[in-house]
Amino acid sequence: MSERPQNDDPDPNDAFDELVEAETDRDPDLAVIEAGSRTLRAQAGPPQGDGIPARPADPEVDRALRAVEEELAGRWGETKLDPSVQRIAALLDILGEPQRAYPSIHITGTNGKTSTARMIESLLSAFDLRTGRYTSPHVQSITERISLDGGPISAEQFIETYRDIAPYVEMVDAQQEYRLSFFEVLTAMAYAAFADSPVDVAVVEVGMGGTWDATNVIDGDVAVVTPISLDHTDRLGETPEQIAGEKSGIIKKDATVVLAQQPVDAASVMLKRAVEVDATVAREGMEFGVLSREVAVGGQMLTLRGLGGEYPEIFLPLYGAHQAHNAAVALAAVEAFFGVGSEHARTLDIDTLRSAFAAVTSPGRMEVVRRSPTVVLDAAHNPAGARAAAEAVTEAFGFSRLVGVVGASGDKDVRGFLEAFEPIFAEVVVTRNSSHRAMDPDELAAVAVEVFGAERVQVEPRLDDALEAAITLAEEEGEFSGAGVLVTGSVITVGEARLLMGRG
């Protein structure tokens, strides 16, 4: 059996790099994180009920979970070779095709996928459906990725699911030219766990792209496409049109396609694909959308137009116009799943919807983890995400002075990302997270100096020191000045910052 070919390109779908390095003791940087967190945790408030599980309290379970994590870590990321669903299809065939045991809602796009998935999950659960949700990457714990009934799978069930399919994984490994990747194995685990539960509906986020993504062995009854912009251009294409071509692969015959607002060329590709497979299309701004939104304490108040009518006075406890649009997309997806539309003109129960939206959480997305000064975490990692985050933090918080903490991956458009924040950051502290994909702080600083000027850039190679430095800069304004800190640049950076701030 062949090993996977080496590839010097960064691997944006190497999920284990985005999780294990920040949560196991194999990485020496974790000792720094743990030590630095003692001071920062003392300053932060109590943990919130956000569905982010801590390490298992039982030492035996924790050791078993770490063993599974290490076995998964030994597998290559799928983008190390030409993408294919051949291996995952072979594994699921041996497992009895568990992904056929339930209907599904499949989500692709560039930004907003996880938040939209969480909203869809909350809505479906509110209507008494058993849900399974598969999202990536996670913020802190590997078990976040597989959710049952609105909560992360338990460590014990995660371990059991892995052990159940491990012999079959080995069989497929022996039959294929390349071993199954981390993401392929975890996808199979999710589909198997959903079938075993069993769930009434699965909400599945692609890992990257669409056509050749490991998740694309399902035939989603509803295909959701969140806004498409430039990201992973080395893998998906250099234009929105090319990227849309890859992502349109999740649109299956006779499905309903829920399209968020898209660039014209990307929308054209999606519509063409829908025509080819006889899919029904619902477009934001045409069949559904946001009618109004007002900033409210702890979030925003919305009036949404769905496929079946208007839904007023929806409180969403998330910040930013982009989350309002994600809410509209989620609502349309759930309506489509329930068959609500032009042929069945009815609305969903408004009180149920209000309760479901009010219960939504999306950790690491405009998440407040401290007050006085306020520290906000946002996992934006590309220019489009940065622009949305900049608009959201300006609208929701109105800081008199905002200090940025940025730790980015080296394979991203770092200049475009920083330029989006330049108008709102008084200073920026550049740092790095524990991933080998992290951009060197000095290299990041060189780009930041070109964007901000040397007097506005500070370098702190350790994340705990960067957080301390940013908080100190904000505190210089005085306790009641309204200064704040925004930590951003990567899901990994945000996850490690959550741990440092006592949210893990």
Buried (B, 14 or more C-beta within 10 A) or exposed (E): EEEBEEEEEBBBBBBBBBBBBBBBEEBEBBEBBEEBBEEBBEBBEEBEEBBBBBBBEEEEBBEBBBEBBEBBBEBBBBBBBEBBBEBBBBBBEBBEBBBBBBBBBBBBBBBBBBBBBBBBBBBBBBBEBBBBBBBBBBBBBBBBBBBBBBEBBBBBBBBBBBEBBBEBBEEBBEEBEBBBBBBBBBBBBBBBBBBBBEBBBBBBBBBBBBBBBBBBBBBBBBBBBBBBBBBBBEBBBEBBBBBBBBBBBBBBEEBBBBBBBBBEBBBBBBBEBBEEBEBBBBBBBEBBBBEEBEBBEEBBBBBBBBBBBEBEEBBBBBBBBBBBBBBBBBBBBBBBBBEBBEEEEEBBEBEEBBBBBBBBBBBBBBBBBBEEBBBBBBBBBBBBBBBBBBBBBBBBBEBBBBBBBBBBBBBBBBEBBBBBBBEBBBBBBBBBBBBEBBBEBEBBBEBBBEBBEEEBBBBBBBBBBBBBBBBEBBBEBEEEBBBBBBBBBBBBBBBBBBBBBBBB
